[in-house]
Amino acid sequence: MRRAILILWPSFVVGGAGEILFFTVFDPQELYLFGEPTDLPRIAVYTIGFFLCWAFAAASSAFTCFLARSAAEVNR
């Protein structure tokens, strides 16, 4: 449980910051998906964007935890 908190909490903060930076530059109504404009409301695009940023940040944090294991933990 401790490791999950070590991964998810910082990635939540980074996901929020990433979303703020991304949507400061790009308008959700001007985004295209597979060459077609999105028909989703702004709040849906913000929500999807946040969860994508959070998922990428969590994957990065999880990979860091995976690589930070000691030799004893790896050889169990």
N, C-alpha and C positions, 0 to 999 in steps of 0.2 A: 504494500500500500504506500509506503514511504517513497519508493522509487516512482510510482505513478504520480504522486504529488510533485516530486522533483522534476518530472517531465512536463506535466500538464499546466502547472501554475505559471512558470516562466513563459511557456509557449502561448498561453492565453494573453499575457501582457504583450508579447511580441506580435501576436496575431492582431490585436487591437491597434497597435502602432502601425503595423503594415497596412491594415485597412484604411486607416486615417491618411497615410501617405499616398496610397494608391488612388483613393477617391478624392483626394485634394487635387490631383492632376487630371483624372478622367471622370466624366459625367456618366452615371449608370445608364442613362437613356441613349447614349451614343455608342455603347458597346455592341459589338457584333459577335454572333455565335455561329460558326460554320458559314460565314458570308451573309447571314440574315440578321437584321436588327432584333434585339431581344424584345419580347412583348411582356416581360415581367415588370411589375411595379418596382419603383425605386427601392422600397424597403426589402423586397425579396432579393434584389441584386446585392444590397448591402449585407444581408444575412448570409447569402451564399458566399460572398467575398470574404466575410469574416471567418466562416467555417473553413474555407480553403486556406486562408492565411494561417489559421490556428493549426490545421492539419499539417501543413508544411513545416511550421515551427515545431510541432510536436514530433514529427518524424526526425527532424534535425536533432532535437534534444534526446530522443530515444537512441539515435545512432551514436551520439556522444557518450551516453551512459553505457551503451554496448561496448564501445572502444575503451572506456575507462576501467573496465573490469581488471582485477589483478590476475596474476597467473594461477593462483590457488582457486579463484572462482571459475576460471576457464577450464581447468583440469579436473573439476569435480566429476 
